[in-house]
Amino acid sequence: MIASYPQVPTGYELGVNCAVQSYDGKLFGGFTADANVVPDVGKLRDLTLTAFRELTRVVAARTRSRKAGAERARSGQARSGQAAA
């Protein structure tokens, strides 16, 4: 299986359903909406995508920062180890 997209059927007077699931290190999401109840559900999709992109950007920046800090620490340890020798 390459991907899995969750789907929650509408019913029981629910206008919008949102499902998120992870599979194989990936995150998949899906919206199901009753167009008569929530005619602008596309806005929810768009805002969710915008928020996810922002979250991804922040996580990537923090990851780069941590990797750079770890690399500086390793190179500092290597230099101090060479100086002590």
PyMOL Python script that loads the backbone (N, CA, C, O; Angstrom):
from pymol import cmd

cmd.read_pdbstr("""\
ATOM      1  N   MET A   1       0.841  -1.162   0.000  1.00  0.00           N
ATOM      2  CA  MET A   1       0.000   0.000   0.000  1.00  0.00           C
ATOM      3  C   MET A   1       0.896   1.238   0.000  1.00  0.00           C
ATOM      4  O   MET A   1       1.867   1.306   0.753  1.00  0.00           O
ATOM      5  N   ILE A   2       0.570   2.203  -0.836  1.00  0.00           N
ATOM      6  CA  ILE A   2       1.353   3.431  -0.955  1.00  0.00           C
ATOM      7  C   ILE A   2       0.783   4.548  -0.093  1.00  0.00           C
ATOM      8  O   ILE A   2       1.539   5.325   0.490  1.00  0.00           O
ATOM      9  N   ALA A   3      -0.530   4.639  -0.007  1.00  0.00           N
ATOM     10  CA  ALA A   3      -1.183   5.704   0.742  1.00  0.00           C
ATOM     11  C   ALA A   3      -2.504   5.192   1.299  1.00  0.00           C
ATOM     12  O   ALA A   3      -3.050   4.187   0.844  1.00  0.00           O
ATOM     13  N   SER A   4      -2.998   5.913   2.293  1.00  0.00           N
ATOM     14  CA  SER A   4      -4.280   5.578   2.884  1.00  0.00           C
ATOM     15  C   SER A   4      -4.965   6.875   3.291  1.00  0.00           C
ATOM     16  O   SER A   4      -4.468   7.596   4.156  1.00  0.00           O
ATOM     17  N   TYR A   5      -6.087   7.171   2.680  1.00  0.00           N
ATOM     18  CA  TYR A   5      -6.803   8.406   2.973  1.00  0.00           C
ATOM     19  C   TYR A   5      -8.046   8.088   3.790  1.00  0.00           C
ATOM     20  O   TYR A   5      -8.931   7.369   3.326  1.00  0.00           O
ATOM     21  N   PRO A   6      -8.117   8.620   5.000  1.00  0.00           N
ATOM     22  CA  PRO A   6      -9.253   8.318   5.866  1.00  0.00           C
ATOM     23  C   PRO A   6     -10.520   9.007   5.375  1.00  0.00           C
ATOM     24  O   PRO A   6     -10.471  10.095   4.800  1.00  0.00           O
ATOM     25  N   GLN A   7     -11.627   8.369   5.606  1.00  0.00           N
ATOM     26  CA  GLN A   7     -12.919   8.923   5.215  1.00  0.00           C
ATOM     27  C   GLN A   7     -13.914   8.593   6.297  1.00  0.00           C
ATOM     28  O   GLN A   7     -14.045   7.438   6.703  1.00  0.00           O
ATOM     29  N   VAL A   8     -14.616   9.605   6.765  1.00  0.00           N
ATOM     30  CA  VAL A   8     -15.640   9.422   7.778  1.00  0.00           C
ATOM     31  C   VAL A   8     -16.970   9.772   7.127  1.00  0.00           C
ATOM     32  O   VAL A   8     -17.137  10.899   6.661  1.00  0.00           O
ATOM     33  N   PRO A   9     -17.900   8.866   7.080  1.00  0.00           N
ATOM     34  CA  PRO A   9     -19.194   9.187   6.466  1.00  0.00           C
ATOM     35  C   PRO A   9     -19.980  10.197   7.300  1.00  0.00           C
ATOM     36  O   PRO A   9     -19.904  10.199   8.529  1.00  0.00           O
ATOM     37  N   THR A  10     -20.729  11.047   6.620  1.00  0.00           N
ATOM     38  CA  THR A  10     -21.569  11.991   7.346  1.00  0.00           C
ATOM     39  C   THR A  10     -22.827  11.275   7.815  1.00  0.00           C
ATOM     40  O   THR A  10     -23.224  10.259   7.245  1.00  0.00           O
ATOM     41  N   GLY A  11     -23.424  11.791   8.816  1.00  0.00           N
ATOM     42  CA  GLY A  11     -24.640  11.208   9.371  1.00  0.00           C
ATOM     43  C   GLY A  11     -24.852  11.720  10.771  1.00  0.00           C
ATOM     44  O   GLY A  11     -24.019  12.448  11.310  1.00  0.00           O
ATOM     45  N   TYR A  12     -25.940  11.351  11.348  1.00  0.00           N
ATOM     46  CA  TYR A  12     -26.249  11.745  12.720  1.00  0.00           C
ATOM     47  C   TYR A  12     -26.159  13.258  12.896  1.00  0.00           C
ATOM     48  O   TYR A  12     -25.669  13.746  13.915  1.00  0.00           O
ATOM     49  N   GLU A  13     -26.628  13.982  11.911  1.00  0.00           N
ATOM     50  CA  GLU A  13     -26.668  15.441  11.935  1.00  0.00           C
ATOM     51  C   GLU A  13     -25.293  16.087  12.050  1.00  0.00           C
ATOM     52  O   GLU A  13     -25.169  17.190  12.583  1.00  0.00           O
ATOM     53  N   LEU A  14     -24.267  15.414  11.558  1.00  0.00           N
ATOM     54  CA  LEU A  14     -22.919  15.980  11.540  1.00  0.00           C
ATOM     55  C   LEU A  14     -22.702  16.660  10.189  1.00  0.00           C
ATOM     56  O   LEU A  14     -22.892  16.039   9.143  1.00  0.00           O
ATOM     57  N   GLY A  15     -22.309  17.920  10.210  1.00  0.00           N
ATOM     58  CA  GLY A  15     -22.110  18.652   8.968  1.00  0.00           C
ATOM     59  C   GLY A  15     -20.719  18.476   8.384  1.00  0.00           C
ATOM     60  O   GLY A  15     -20.553  18.451   7.165  1.00  0.00           O
ATOM     61  N   VAL A  16     -19.716  18.354   9.253  1.00  0.00           N
ATOM     62  CA  VAL A  16     -18.325  18.213   8.800  1.00  0.00           C
ATOM     63  C   VAL A  16     -17.669  17.105   9.607  1.00  0.00           C
ATOM     64  O   VAL A  16     -17.833  17.017  10.824  1.00  0.00           O
ATOM     65  N   ASN A  17     -16.935  16.277   8.916  1.00  0.00           N
ATOM     66  CA  ASN A  17     -16.150  15.232   9.574  1.00  0.00           C
ATOM     67  C   ASN A  17     -14.705  15.376   9.123  1.00  0.00           C
ATOM     68  O   ASN A  17     -14.426  15.626   7.950  1.00  0.00           O
ATOM     69  N   CYS A  18     -13.812  15.218  10.054  1.00  0.00           N
ATOM     70  CA  CYS A  18     -12.390  15.318   9.761  1.00  0.00           C
ATOM     71  C   CYS A  18     -11.718  14.069  10.319  1.00  0.00           C
ATOM     72  O   CYS A  18     -11.962  13.670  11.458  1.00  0.00           O
ATOM     73  N   ALA A  19     -10.883  13.469   9.509  1.00  0.00           N
ATOM     74  CA  ALA A  19     -10.156  12.287   9.967  1.00  0.00           C
ATOM     75  C   ALA A  19      -8.687  12.446   9.594  1.00  0.00           C
ATOM     76  O   ALA A  19      -8.356  12.943   8.518  1.00  0.00           O
ATOM     77  N   VAL A  20      -7.824  12.020  10.490  1.00  0.00           N
ATOM     78  CA  VAL A  20      -6.383  12.057  10.259  1.00  0.00           C
ATOM     79  C   VAL A  20      -5.839  10.697  10.657  1.00  0.00           C
ATOM     80  O   VAL A  20      -6.214  10.143  11.690  1.00  0.00           O
ATOM     81  N   GLN A  21      -4.959  10.168   9.834  1.00  0.00           N
ATOM     82  CA  GLN A  21      -4.317   8.903  10.190  1.00  0.00           C
ATOM     83  C   GLN A  21      -2.895   8.902   9.668  1.00  0.00           C
ATOM     84  O   GLN A  21      -2.579   9.570   8.684  1.00  0.00           O
ATOM     85  N   SER A  22      -2.053   8.154  10.329  1.00  0.00           N
ATOM     86  CA  SER A  22      -0.672   8.034   9.880  1.00  0.00           C
ATOM     87  C   SER A  22      -0.454   6.622   9.357  1.00  0.00           C
ATOM     88  O   SER A  22      -1.045   5.653   9.834  1.00  0.00           O
ATOM     89  N   TYR A  23       0.422   6.545   8.356  1.00  0.00           N
ATOM     90  CA  TYR A  23       0.772   5.255   7.783  1.00  0.00           C
ATOM     91  C   TYR A  23       2.151   5.376   7.167  1.00  0.00           C
ATOM     92  O   TYR A  23       2.400   6.292   6.384  1.00  0.00           O
ATOM     93  N   ASP A  24       3.029   4.487   7.500  1.00  0.00           N
ATOM     94  CA  ASP A  24       4.353   4.403   6.898  1.00  0.00           C
ATOM     95  C   ASP A  24       5.105   5.733   6.989  1.00  0.00           C
ATOM     96  O   ASP A  24       5.739   6.156   6.023  1.00  0.00           O
ATOM     97  N   GLY A  25       5.035   6.382   8.134  1.00  0.00           N
ATOM     98  CA  GLY A  25       5.765   7.621   8.349  1.00  0.00           C
ATOM     99  C   GLY A  25       5.135   8.833   7.687  1.00  0.00           C
ATOM    100  O   GLY A  25       5.750   9.899   7.649  1.00  0.00           O
ATOM    101  N   LYS A  26       3.937   8.698   7.170  1.00  0.00           N
ATOM    102  CA  LYS A  26       3.257   9.801   6.499  1.00  0.00           C
ATOM    103  C   LYS A  26       1.947  10.081   7.214  1.00  0.00           C
ATOM    104  O   LYS A  26       1.382   9.203   7.867  1.00  0.00           O
ATOM    105  N   LEU A  27       1.471  11.305   7.085  1.00  0.00           N
ATOM    106  CA  LEU A  27       0.222  11.721   7.698  1.00  0.00           C
ATOM    107  C   LEU A  27      -0.793  12.017   6.604  1.00  0.00           C
ATOM    108  O   LEU A  27      -0.499  12.762   5.669  1.00  0.00           O
ATOM    109  N   PHE A  28      -1.979  11.445   6.712  1.00  0.00           N
ATOM    110  CA  PHE A  28      -3.036  11.626   5.723  1.00  0.00           C
ATOM    111  C   PHE A  28      -4.263  12.186   6.416  1.00  0.00           C
ATOM    112  O   PHE A  28      -4.568  11.816   7.550  1.00  0.00           O
ATOM    113  N   GLY A  29      -4.960  13.071   5.739  1.00  0.00           N
ATOM    114  CA  GLY A  29      -6.156  13.655   6.317  1.00  0.00           C
ATOM    115  C   GLY A  29      -7.269  13.717   5.292  1.00  0.00           C
ATOM    116  O   GLY A  29      -7.029  13.715   4.084  1.00  0.00           O
ATOM    117  N   GLY A  30      -8.474  13.772   5.789  1.00  0.00           N
ATOM    118  CA  GLY A  30      -9.612  13.865   4.894  1.00  0.00           C
ATOM    119  C   GLY A  30     -10.764  14.594   5.547  1.00  0.00           C
ATOM    120  O   GLY A  30     -10.982  14.476   6.752  1.00  0.00           O
ATOM    121  N   PHE A  31     -11.500  15.344   4.754  1.00  0.00           N
ATOM    122  CA  PHE A  31     -12.704  16.028   5.201  1.00  0.00           C
ATOM    123  C   PHE A  31     -13.885  15.482   4.418  1.00  0.00           C
ATOM    124  O   PHE A  31     -13.791  15.235   3.216  1.00  0.00           O
ATOM    125  N   THR A  32     -14.968  15.303   5.098  1.00  0.00           N
ATOM    126  CA  THR A  32     -16.232  14.953   4.458  1.00  0.00           C
ATOM    127  C   THR A  32     -17.247  15.954   4.982  1.00  0.00           C
ATOM    128  O   THR A  32     -17.342  16.174   6.189  1.00  0.00           O
ATOM    129  N   ALA A  33     -18.006  16.560   4.077  1.00  0.00           N
ATOM    130  CA  ALA A  33     -18.949  17.581   4.516  1.00  0.00           C
ATOM    131  C   ALA A  33     -20.258  17.476   3.756  1.00  0.00           C
ATOM    132  O   ALA A  33     -20.306  17.054   2.601  1.00  0.00           O
ATOM    133  N   ASP A  34     -21.289  17.864   4.426  1.00  0.00           N
ATOM    134  CA  ASP A  34     -22.599  17.999   3.810  1.00  0.00           C
ATOM    135  C   ASP A  34     -22.645  19.416   3.230  1.00  0.00           C
ATOM    136  O   ASP A  34     -22.674  20.388   3.985  1.00  0.00           O
ATOM    137  N   ALA A  35     -22.652  19.542   1.911  1.00  0.00           N
ATOM    138  CA  ALA A  35     -22.604  20.847   1.254  1.00  0.00           C
ATOM    139  C   ALA A  35     -23.802  21.720   1.603  1.00  0.00           C
ATOM    140  O   ALA A  35     -23.711  22.945   1.515  1.00  0.00           O
ATOM    141  N   ASN A  36     -24.909  21.128   1.993  1.00  0.00           N
ATOM    142  CA  ASN A  36     -26.075  21.924   2.396  1.00  0.00           C
ATOM    143  C   ASN A  36     -25.891  22.542   3.775  1.00  0.00           C
ATOM    144  O   ASN A  36     -26.480  23.579   4.079  1.00  0.00           O
ATOM    145  N   VAL A  37     -25.085  21.913   4.596  1.00  0.00           N
ATOM    146  CA  VAL A  37     -24.858  22.407   5.950  1.00  0.00           C
ATOM    147  C   VAL A  37     -23.622  23.311   5.990  1.00  0.00           C
ATOM    148  O   VAL A  37     -23.620  24.334   6.674  1.00  0.00           O
ATOM    149  N   VAL A  38     -22.583  22.933   5.262  1.00  0.00           N
ATOM    150  CA  VAL A  38     -21.312  23.666   5.273  1.00  0.00           C
ATOM    151  C   VAL A  38     -20.906  23.951   3.819  1.00  0.00           C
ATOM    152  O   VAL A  38     -20.058  23.249   3.268  1.00  0.00           O
ATOM    153  N   PRO A  39     -21.501  24.969   3.198  1.00  0.00           N
ATOM    154  CA  PRO A  39     -21.217  25.229   1.797  1.00  0.00           C
ATOM    155  C   PRO A  39     -19.794  25.731   1.538  1.00  0.00           C
ATOM    156  O   PRO A  39     -19.317  25.653   0.406  1.00  0.00           O
ATOM    157  N   ASP A  40     -19.110  26.244   2.560  1.00  0.00           N
ATOM    158  CA  ASP A  40     -17.756  26.760   2.366  1.00  0.00           C
ATOM    159  C   ASP A  40     -16.689  25.869   2.999  1.00  0.00           C
ATOM    160  O   ASP A  40     -15.696  26.368   3.530  1.00  0.00           O
ATOM    161  N   VAL A  41     -16.890  24.565   2.943  1.00  0.00           N
ATOM    162  CA  VAL A  41     -15.927  23.631   3.547  1.00  0.00           C
ATOM    163  C   VAL A  41     -14.561  23.733   2.869  1.00  0.00           C
ATOM    164  O   VAL A  41     -13.552  23.354   3.463  1.00  0.00           O
ATOM    165  N   GLY A  42     -14.515  24.232   1.651  1.00  0.00           N
ATOM    166  CA  GLY A  42     -13.233  24.441   0.980  1.00  0.00           C
ATOM    167  C   GLY A  42     -12.330  25.381   1.759  1.00  0.00           C
ATOM    168  O   GLY A  42     -11.107  25.243   1.712  1.00  0.00           O
ATOM    169  N   LYS A  43     -12.914  26.333   2.473  1.00  0.00           N
ATOM    170  CA  LYS A  43     -12.119  27.235   3.313  1.00  0.00           C
ATOM    171  C   LYS A  43     -11.425  26.462   4.428  1.00  0.00           C
ATOM    172  O   LYS A  43     -10.272  26.741   4.756  1.00  0.00           O
ATOM    173  N   LEU A  44     -12.125  25.495   5.008  1.00  0.00           N
ATOM    174  CA  LEU A  44     -11.521  24.668   6.053  1.00  0.00           C
ATOM    175  C   LEU A  44     -10.319  23.912   5.489  1.00  0.00           C
ATOM    176  O   LEU A  44      -9.265  23.844   6.120  1.00  0.00           O
ATOM    177  N   ARG A  45     -10.490  23.350   4.303  1.00  0.00           N
ATOM    178  CA  ARG A  45      -9.382  22.649   3.644  1.00  0.00           C
ATOM    179  C   ARG A  45      -8.212  23.590   3.421  1.00  0.00           C
ATOM    180  O   ARG A  45      -7.073  23.251   3.741  1.00  0.00           O
ATOM    181  N   ASP A  46      -8.485  24.778   2.870  1.00  0.00           N
ATOM    182  CA  ASP A  46      -7.421  25.728   2.561  1.00  0.00           C
ATOM    183  C   ASP A  46      -6.698  26.213   3.812  1.00  0.00           C
ATOM    184  O   ASP A  46      -5.471  26.304   3.825  1.00  0.00           O
ATOM    185  N   LEU A  47      -7.457  26.526   4.866  1.00  0.00           N
ATOM    186  CA  LEU A  47      -6.842  26.991   6.112  1.00  0.00           C
ATOM    187  C   LEU A  47      -6.033  25.883   6.786  1.00  0.00           C
ATOM    188  O   LEU A  47      -4.982  26.142   7.372  1.00  0.00           O
ATOM    189  N   THR A  48      -6.528  24.650   6.698  1.00  0.00           N
ATOM    190  CA  THR A  48      -5.792  23.519   7.252  1.00  0.00           C
ATOM    191  C   THR A  48      -4.474  23.329   6.510  1.00  0.00           C
ATOM    192  O   THR A  48      -3.438  23.090   7.131  1.00  0.00           O
ATOM    193  N   LEU A  49      -4.509  23.434   5.195  1.00  0.00           N
ATOM    194  CA  LEU A  49      -3.293  23.299   4.393  1.00  0.00           C
ATOM    195  C   LEU A  49      -2.303  24.416   4.720  1.00  0.00           C
ATOM    196  O   LEU A  49      -1.104  24.162   4.842  1.00  0.00           O
ATOM    197  N   THR A  50      -2.788  25.638   4.861  1.00  0.00           N
ATOM    198  CA  THR A  50      -1.917  26.763   5.213  1.00  0.00           C
ATOM    199  C   THR A  50      -1.267  26.534   6.576  1.00  0.00           C
ATOM    200  O   THR A  50      -0.063  26.741   6.733  1.00  0.00           O
ATOM    201  N   ALA A  51      -2.048  26.112   7.551  1.00  0.00           N
ATOM    202  CA  ALA A  51      -1.521  25.851   8.890  1.00  0.00           C
ATOM    203  C   ALA A  51      -0.504  24.715   8.872  1.00  0.00           C
ATOM    204  O   ALA A  51       0.520  24.784   9.551  1.00  0.00           O
ATOM    205  N   PHE A  52      -0.786  23.665   8.092  1.00  0.00           N
ATOM    206  CA  PHE A  52       0.143  22.533   8.017  1.00  0.00           C
ATOM    207  C   PHE A  52       1.463  22.963   7.378  1.00  0.00           C
ATOM    208  O   PHE A  52       2.532  22.549   7.826  1.00  0.00           O
ATOM    209  N   ARG A  53       1.392  23.786   6.341  1.00  0.00           N
ATOM    210  CA  ARG A  53       2.627  24.274   5.705  1.00  0.00           C
ATOM    211  C   ARG A  53       3.435  25.125   6.672  1.00  0.00           C
ATOM    212  O   ARG A  53       4.662  25.029   6.706  1.00  0.00           O
ATOM    213  N   GLU A  54       2.759  25.956   7.457  1.00  0.00           N
ATOM    214  CA  GLU A  54       3.455  26.773   8.450  1.00  0.00           C
ATOM    215  C   GLU A  54       4.104  25.893   9.507  1.00  0.00           C
ATOM    216  O   GLU A  54       5.254  26.120   9.882  1.00  0.00           O
ATOM    217  N   LEU A  55       3.388  24.904   9.984  1.00  0.00           N
ATOM    218  CA  LEU A  55       3.945  23.970  10.966  1.00  0.00           C
ATOM    219  C   LEU A  55       5.153  23.237  10.397  1.00  0.00           C
ATOM    220  O   LEU A  55       6.163  23.078  11.082  1.00  0.00           O
ATOM    221  N   THR A  56       5.057  22.800   9.170  1.00  0.00           N
ATOM    222  CA  THR A  56       6.172  22.112   8.513  1.00  0.00           C
ATOM    223  C   THR A  56       7.398  23.013   8.427  1.00  0.00           C
ATOM    224  O   THR A  56       8.521  22.575   8.676  1.00  0.00           O
ATOM    225  N   ARG A  57       7.172  24.273   8.074  1.00  0.00           N
ATOM    226  CA  ARG A  57       8.276  25.238   7.956  1.00  0.00           C
ATOM    227  C   ARG A  57       8.946  25.463   9.317  1.00  0.00           C
ATOM    228  O   ARG A  57      10.174  25.510   9.397  1.00  0.00           O
ATOM    229  N   VAL A  58       8.163  25.599  10.373  1.00  0.00           N
ATOM    230  CA  VAL A  58       8.716  25.813  11.712  1.00  0.00           C
ATOM    231  C   VAL A  58       9.513  24.592  12.171  1.00  0.00           C
ATOM    232  O   VAL A  58      10.615  24.725  12.704  1.00  0.00           O
ATOM    233  N   VAL A  59       8.953  23.416  11.963  1.00  0.00           N
ATOM    234  CA  VAL A  59       9.653  22.185  12.366  1.00  0.00           C
ATOM    235  C   VAL A  59      10.960  22.032  11.592  1.00  0.00           C
ATOM    236  O   VAL A  59      11.981  21.656  12.169  1.00  0.00           O
ATOM    237  N   ALA A  60      10.937  22.319  10.292  1.00  0.00           N
ATOM    238  CA  ALA A  60      12.156  22.211   9.481  1.00  0.00           C
ATOM    239  C   ALA A  60      13.215  23.185   9.970  1.00  0.00           C
ATOM    240  O   ALA A  60      14.391  22.828  10.047  1.00  0.00           O
ATOM    241  N   ALA A  61      12.816  24.417  10.305  1.00  0.00           N
ATOM    242  CA  ALA A  61      13.768  25.408  10.802  1.00  0.00           C
ATOM    243  C   ALA A  61      14.372  24.973  12.133  1.00  0.00           C
ATOM    244  O   ALA A  61      15.576  25.116  12.347  1.00  0.00           O
ATOM    245  N   ARG A  62      13.542  24.444  13.021  1.00  0.00           N
ATOM    246  CA  ARG A  62      14.052  23.984  14.317  1.00  0.00           C
ATOM    247  C   ARG A  62      14.973  22.784  14.139  1.00  0.00           C
ATOM    248  O   ARG A  62      15.983  22.666  14.832  1.00  0.00           O
ATOM    249  N   THR A  63      14.633  21.908  13.226  1.00  0.00           N
ATOM    250  CA  THR A  63      15.471  20.737  12.972  1.00  0.00           C
ATOM    251  C   THR A  63      16.838  21.167  12.438  1.00  0.00           C
ATOM    252  O   THR A  63      17.871  20.654  12.869  1.00  0.00           O
ATOM    253  N   ARG A  64      16.834  22.120  11.488  1.00  0.00           N
ATOM    254  CA  ARG A  64      18.108  22.624  10.958  1.00  0.00           C
ATOM    255  C   ARG A  64      18.930  23.278  12.064  1.00  0.00           C
ATOM    256  O   ARG A  64      20.145  23.095  12.130  1.00  0.00           O
ATOM    257  N   SER A  65      18.266  24.041  12.932  1.00  0.00           N
ATOM    258  CA  SER A  65      18.955  24.717  14.026  1.00  0.00           C
ATOM    259  C   SER A  65      19.570  23.709  14.992  1.00  0.00           C
ATOM    260  O   SER A  65      20.711  23.870  15.425  1.00  0.00           O
ATOM    261  N   ARG A  66      18.819  22.684  15.322  1.00  0.00           N
ATOM    262  CA  ARG A  66      19.342  21.655  16.241  1.00  0.00           C
ATOM    263  C   ARG A  66      20.505  20.894  15.617  1.00  0.00           C
ATOM    264  O   ARG A  66      21.495  20.602  16.288  1.00  0.00           O
ATOM    265  N   LYS A  67      20.382  20.572  14.327  1.00  0.00           N
ATOM    266  CA  LYS A  67      21.484  19.861  13.658  1.00  0.00           C
ATOM    267  C   LYS A  67      22.730  20.728  13.616  1.00  0.00           C
ATOM    268  O   LYS A  67      23.837  20.236  13.832  1.00  0.00           O
ATOM    269  N   ALA A  68      22.559  22.024  13.337  1.00  0.00           N
ATOM    270  CA  ALA A  68      23.708  22.934  13.306  1.00  0.00           C
ATOM    271  C   ALA A  68      24.339  23.040  14.686  1.00  0.00           C
ATOM    272  O   ALA A  68      25.564  23.048  14.809  1.00  0.00           O
ATOM    273  N   GLY A  69      23.509  23.122  15.733  1.00  0.00           N
ATOM    274  CA  GLY A  69      24.028  23.184  17.101  1.00  0.00           C
ATOM    275  C   GLY A  69      24.776  21.918  17.478  1.00  0.00           C
ATOM    276  O   GLY A  69      25.827  21.980  18.117  1.00  0.00           O
ATOM    277  N   ALA A  70      24.239  20.772  17.087  1.00  0.00           N
ATOM    278  CA  ALA A  70      24.902  19.498  17.385  1.00  0.00           C
ATOM    279  C   ALA A  70      26.221  19.403  16.635  1.00  0.00           C
ATOM    280  O   ALA A  70      27.210  18.899  17.168  1.00  0.00           O
ATOM    281  N   GLU A  71      26.236  19.888  15.395  1.00  0.00           N
ATOM    282  CA  GLU A  71      27.471  19.853  14.601  1.00  0.00           C
ATOM    283  C   GLU A  71      28.525  20.781  15.218  1.00  0.00           C
ATOM    284  O   GLU A  71      29.702  20.427  15.282  1.00  0.00           O
ATOM    285  N   ARG A  72      28.105  21.957  15.668  1.00  0.00           N
ATOM    286  CA  ARG A  72      29.053  22.875  16.325  1.00  0.00           C
ATOM    287  C   ARG A  72      29.603  22.240  17.603  1.00  0.00           C
ATOM    288  O   ARG A  72      30.792  22.355  17.898  1.00  0.00           O
ATOM    289  N   ALA A  73      28.736  21.573  18.351  1.00  0.00           N
ATOM    290  CA  ALA A  73      29.183  20.924  19.588  1.00  0.00           C
ATOM    291  C   ALA A  73      30.173  19.811  19.274  1.00  0.00           C
ATOM    292  O   ALA A  73      31.188  19.674  19.957  1.00  0.00           O
ATOM    293  N   ARG A  74      29.889  19.020  18.251  1.00  0.00           N
ATOM    294  CA  ARG A  74      30.811  17.939  17.877  1.00  0.00           C
ATOM    295  C   ARG A  74      32.150  18.491  17.411  1.00  0.00           C
ATOM    296  O   ARG A  74      33.198  17.974  17.797  1.00  0.00           O
ATOM    297  N   SER A  75      32.130  19.528  16.593  1.00  0.00           N
ATOM    298  CA  SER A  75      33.397  20.066  16.105  1.00  0.00           C
ATOM    299  C   SER A  75      34.162  20.748  17.236  1.00  0.00           C
ATOM    300  O   SER A  75      35.393  20.739  17.240  1.00  0.00           O
ATOM    301  N   GLY A  76      33.446  21.342  18.198  1.00  0.00           N
ATOM    302  CA  GLY A  76      34.108  21.941  19.365  1.00  0.00           C
ATOM    303  C   GLY A  76      34.757  20.887  20.234  1.00  0.00           C
ATOM    304  O   GLY A  76      35.848  21.100  20.764  1.00  0.00           O
ATOM    305  N   GLN A  77      34.090  19.743  20.386  1.00  0.00           N
ATOM    306  CA  GLN A  77      34.652  18.648  21.166  1.00  0.00           C
ATOM    307  C   GLN A  77      35.872  18.074  20.462  1.00  0.00           C
ATOM    308  O   GLN A  77      36.862  17.725  21.106  1.00  0.00           O
ATOM    309  N   ALA A  78      35.801  17.979  19.153  1.00  0.00           N
ATOM    310  CA  ALA A  78      36.936  17.451  18.395  1.00  0.00           C
ATOM    311  C   ALA A  78      38.148  18.377  18.533  1.00  0.00           C
ATOM    312  O   ALA A  78      39.279  17.922  18.704  1.00  0.00           O
ATOM    313  N   ARG A  79      37.887  19.685  18.455  1.00  0.00           N
ATOM    314  CA  ARG A  79      38.999  20.647  18.580  1.00  0.00           C
ATOM    315  C   ARG A  79      39.596  20.618  19.979  1.00  0.00           C
ATOM    316  O   ARG A  79      40.816  20.665  20.136  1.00  0.00           O
ATOM    317  N   SER A  80      38.738  20.541  21.003  1.00  0.00           N
ATOM    318  CA  SER A  80      39.275  20.518  22.370  1.00  0.00           C
ATOM    319  C   SER A  80      40.003  19.213  22.626  1.00  0.00           C
ATOM    320  O   SER A  80      40.972  19.186  23.385  1.00  0.00           O
ATOM    321  N   GLY A  81      39.553  18.133  22.006  1.00  0.00           N
ATOM    322  CA  GLY A  81      40.239  16.847  22.144  1.00  0.00           C
ATOM    323  C   GLY A  81      41.594  16.877  21.454  1.00  0.00           C
ATOM    324  O   GLY A  81      42.554  16.279  21.941  1.00  0.00           O
ATOM    325  N   GLN A  82      41.675  17.565  20.330  1.00  0.00           N
ATOM    326  CA  GLN A  82      42.962  17.684  19.610  1.00  0.00           C
ATOM    327  C   GLN A  82      43.913  18.585  20.396  1.00  0.00           C
ATOM    328  O   GLN A  82      45.116  18.327  20.446  1.00  0.00           O
ATOM    329  N   ALA A  83      43.375  19.640  21.008  1.00  0.00           N
ATOM    330  CA  ALA A  83      44.218  20.551  21.755  1.00  0.00           C
ATOM    331  C   ALA A  83      44.787  19.871  23.004  1.00  0.00           C
ATOM    332  O   ALA A  83      45.915  20.149  23.410  1.00  0.00           O
ATOM    333  N   ALA A  84      44.000  18.982  23.608  1.00  0.00           N
ATOM    334  CA  ALA A  84      44.456  18.298  24.827  1.00  0.00           C
ATOM    335  C   ALA A  84      45.495  17.250  24.520  1.00  0.00           C
ATOM    336  O   ALA A  84      46.294  16.896  25.387  1.00  0.00           O
ATOM    337  N   ALA A  85      45.497  16.749  23.302  1.00  0.00           N
ATOM    338  CA  ALA A  85      46.413  15.662  22.953  1.00  0.00           C
ATOM    339  C   ALA A  85      47.798  16.121  22.719  1.00  0.00           C
ATOM    340  O   ALA A  85      48.675  15.311  22.417  1.00  0.00           O
TER     341      ALA A  85
END
""", "prot")
cmd.dss("prot")
cmd.show_as("cartoon", "prot")
cmd.util.cbc("prot")
cmd.orient("prot")
